[in-house]
Amino acid sequence: MSDRPMDRQGSGALVVRDLTKHFKLGGLLSGKRQLIRAVTEVSFEVPAGHSIGLVGESGCGKSTVSRAILRLVEPDSGEVVFDGIDLRRASRTAMRKLRQRLQFIFQDPYSSLNTRRTIRQTLEEPLRVHRLGSKAEIRDKAEQVLAEVGLPPESLQRYPHEFSGGQRQRIGIARALVLNPELVIADEPVSALDVSVQAQILTLLDRLREKHRLSFLFVSHDLGVVRHFCSRVCVMYLGRIVETGPTRDVLDKPAHPYTQLLRDSSPVPDPGHRLTLAKHDGEIPSPANPPAGCPFHTRCPHKLPVCTDRLPPLKEIAPGRSAACHLFE
């Protein structure tokens, strides 16, 4: 097989509109069921060839968004349009073909690999399932993609437990690339790795993005990683997007008070840097019982009377930048 992408059919652009996913929990003994509002009316775009960051605290709904896009969990409502195709309306047969073009890099390099399969079996299986090539071509493709992520050919005969965390994540990246996708969703792909290994993996992803013209949805809570890898960023809080814009603009001059909190809480690798934190009282609300009005008003130092009553819409505050905050009305 050549180095050129196989069966590349479109641009790799993704449009998400009003995506909503709520979970119902409990009720087996008490009869009462809780509605967990994991994701509510989330909208954003991933243009072809771009990397878009999705950031926020743990539990804000980032991973649910990434899984709902690929229908690993079924969304309740909204649209997910990839290259002009609404994935929510796609049949199982159509979705099977589309998954060649949409791939996922999981957060945990330890649990995301089958411990009973060799690396060769792991990399060859997607090609066999989708019937992409002869037996010899499939073997060649597995060897090629492993070399692309910087691992030697003899790794193919080994098992996941024989590799370090960084090497396992390289294998996970190889598995995502073996079908020559157009869009890759990376869910916290470096959070389980040491800082030095993180840099290696990010450099690898950057190189592969350029070589294969990939689009990325990069889910992370690490603003430093997002600053390095993403051209634009969407900030999530309690299941909603509260700010979007070019990464450097959003992180250097946050508009939403929650983005300010995230930025101020992010460690800076400079011993001379003075950290100043704005005062944010209150606890993070539960997605089972979100507050009325602005979801951040219980912690916001700039709260207005309207914040407790009315949900602020996500509106443009500058060319290419949007925020959901009553301060800009």
Order of alpha helices (4+ residues) and beta strands (2+ residues): beta-beta-beta-alpha-beta-beta-alpha-beta-alpha-alpha-alpha-beta-alpha-beta-alpha-beta-beta-alpha-alpha-beta-beta
